[in-house]
């Protein structure tokens, strides 16, 4: 049985299109994040920062001190942006992915006071892309595939999918042990928390007790069912539709932007290469017929 599984995984890179698209999306996301902080780079990473620097054991082993990293923060950021651009175009391939991961890890450790759940999940994705063959599309020089690279790439893809399931499960676990989630009142308090009040709609929704109870338990049901049911094709699309609704609702109502974007980035991995190709062909055909009619 194990030999059959290995042969199956060696046959082809089953996620090759979305892995390439994932590389583009993730690099663009990380570039957007660091460039939006341009005006606060010195405040966040330099010697003038008022935020606490948390030294990691890796730095102690290498002998790199806090002051040295703070003094050369600009060089680290420039290297990070450069490596992201190179990786986006597929230059340097998996080695560049490893460099991006190391620099991202370094920046997040330079100031981990601002690292949120979305940043942590993005770091996981970059780590898995070190082993994935994401260069068969959208790369300056496309990468060929071999049984070995197919095996490693498919395992990396599965690891990313499993990572999402783990995130959902532990999200459920951390909620279900909280009394407010148990009695169904969690969403009421969230809607009335100023930090999450992106619109006046939050207050309005909190006035309907049945609605806040529904949102509370619906979130729990989705998070606990997703890790187990997503592997069944019949359940996949309904779960993903509900997941998109959940994450977009959190995005617009609670201002937790990065985490929702990264969660949704994972979703494309649950479709095979053939499914992506069929989807794109149908959309291209529809677009072509529309243009011909015009």
N, C-alpha and C positions, 0 to 999 in steps of 0.2 A: 504493500500500500504506500509506504514511504517512497519507494523507487518510482512508482507511478506518479506520485505528486511531484517529485523532482523533475521527471521527464516532462510533465505538463508545464511546470514553471520555466523550464529551459526552452520550450517550444517557441515562444515569442514574448515580446514586451507588451503585455495586455493593456497597459495604461499609457502607451507611448505618446499619444496626442495630448492627453490632459496633463501629463507630467511636464511636457514642454510649455503648455499654456500656464500651468501652475508656476513654473519658473518665471515667466513673464509677469504674471499677476503679483507674485510674492516680491520680486525685485522692485516692481513699480510701487507697491505698498510701502516697502521699507525705505525707498528713496523719498517718497512723499513724507514719511514720518520724520526723517532726519532733516530734510530741507525746510519743513514747516517750523522746525526749532532753530532755524538759522540765527535769529535775533537773540536767542537765549543760550547759544552754545557756551559762551564764556561763563554765564551764570550757572549752567548745569554741570560743566565738566572741568573748568579751570581752577586755579588756585583761589579765585575770588568767590567760589561757590559757598553758599551758606548751608547747603544741604550736606548731610554726613556722607562721607566716602566709606564704603564697606570693603575692606581689603579681602580678597579671596585667597584661599590657600595656594592656588596656582601661582599667584604673584610672589608669595613668600618663597616658594621653591625656586623660582627663576631669579629671585633677588631684585625684582622690580618693585620700587618703592612707590608710596602714594604720591609724593612730591614729583617724582619723575614723570608719572603718567599725567598728572594735572598740568605740568609744565609743557608737555608735548601733546595735549589733547587735540589741537588743531591738525597735527600730522596724522593722528589716529583716525580722525573723522574724514580727512581727505583720502586716506588709503581705503577706508570703508566705502565711501561713495564711488571711488574708482573701481574697486573690486565688484561692487554691485552692478555697475554699468557693464563691465566685462562679462560677468556671469549672465546678465540679462540677454546679451547677444550670443551666449554660448561659447565665449572665448575662455580658454583655460579649463573648460568642462568641470569635471568633478574636483580637480585640485582647486579651482577657483571657488567652488562651493565650500570647500573646507576653509579657505581663507576668509570668505564672507562670514562663515559661522564663527570663526575665532575672533574676528573683529567685532561682530555683533555681540558676542559674549563679553568681550572686553568693554565695549561701550555700556552695556547694561550693568556691568559690575562697577564701572566708573561712577555711575549714579543709579543704583537700583531702587532709590526712593521713588522714582517715576515709572518703574517697570510694572505694567499691569498684566492681567491674564492674557490679553491679546498678544502682547510682546513675547510672553513666555511661549505661547503656542506657535508663534511665527518662528521663534528660535528652534523649536522642535522640527518644524517643517524644513528649515534650512539644513538641519542636521541630517534628516533622512534623504534629502536631495544630494548629499555627498555620495550616496551609494546608488542613487537612481540614474537611469539613462534617460535624461530629459532633453536630449539633443538631437532627436530624430526629426524634429520640427522646430522652426523659428530659431535656427542657429546659423551663424556665419558659415560654419563647416559642420554638416550633419554627421552624426555619429552612427557607425554601423553597429549591428547587434550580433552577439555570439551567444551560445547556450549559457556560458558563465555570466555574462552581463545581463542576460534575460532573467536568470535565476535571482541574481542579487537585486536587480531593479524591481522585480515582482515582489520580492520579500520586503523591500523598502516601501513599496506602495501599500502592501498589506499592513505594514507597521504604522503608516500614517492613518489608515482607516481605523486600525485598532486604537490609535492614540485618541481619535475623536470619540470613539465609544467609551474609552476610559474617562475622558473629560466629562462626558454626559453622565456617566454612572456616579462619579465622585461629586459632580454638581448636585445630583439627586440625593446622595448620601448626606452631604453637608446641609442640605435643606431639610430633609425628613427628620433629622434629629433636633431641629429647632421647633419649639412649641408653637410659634406663630405660623409655621408652615403646616404643622399638624392640625391646628384648629381652623385653617383656611383663611386666616386674617393677614397673612404676609403681604399680599399685594395691596391691601388697604393701606398699610403703613408705608409701603414703598411709594405708592402714588401720592402720599401726603408728606414725603420726605423732600425737603427743599433741594437737596443735592441732585435728585433725580427728576425734578420738575422742569422739563424742557418746554412744555406747553401748558396752557390752561386746561387742556383736556384731562390731565391727570386728576385734578381735583373733581372734575365732573364725573369721571369714571368711578372714583372712590365713593361717591354718594350712593351707588347701587351695590348693596351688600351682596346680592346673588352673583353679580358680575365679578366682583373681586374674589369671591370664593371659587367661582368657576376658573378664573385665570390662575389662581394659586394651585388648584389640584390638576388643571390641564397641563401646567408646566411640569409638575412632578410626574405625571403619567407619561408625558413625552420623553423626559429625561431617563426614566427607568426602562421604557420600552424600546427606545432607539438602539441601544447597544445589542439587543437580542434579536429584534425583528428586522433590522436593516439588511441583514444578510439574505432575507427571503425576497425574491424579486417582486412578488405580489404586494408586499408591504412597503417596498422601497419608495415608490413615488408618493403614496399618501403621507408617509413619515416625513419625506423631504418637503412636501408642500406645507405641512404643519410646522416643520422646523423653520422654513423660510418666513412664514407668518410670525412665528415667535421671535426670531432674531430681528426682523424688521421692526416689529412692535417695540422691542427693547431699544433698538437703535434710535427710533424717533421719539419715544416717550421717556426714556431714562438716560439718554446721552452716553451710553456705554458703547462708543463707536467702534474702537479697534477690535474688541473681543468678538463682536457680532460679525464683522467683516471676515476675520480669520476663521471663525466657525463655518461660515458659508463657503469659504475657499475650499475646505475639505470635501464638500459635497460632491464635486465633480469626479472624485476618485472612485465613487461607487458605480460609475458607468464604464463599460468596456470601450476599447478603441473603436470597435465596430458600431457600437451604439452612438458614439460621438460622430462618426463619419456619416451614419444614416441621418442623424439629426441635422447636420450641416448641409447635406445634400438636399434634404427636403426644404430647408430655409432658402438655399440658393435657387432651387427650382421655383419656389413661390415668388422670390424677388424677381427672377428672370421673366416669369409669366406676367407679373405686374408691370414691369418695364415695357414688355412687348405690347400690352394692351394700351398703354399710354402713348 
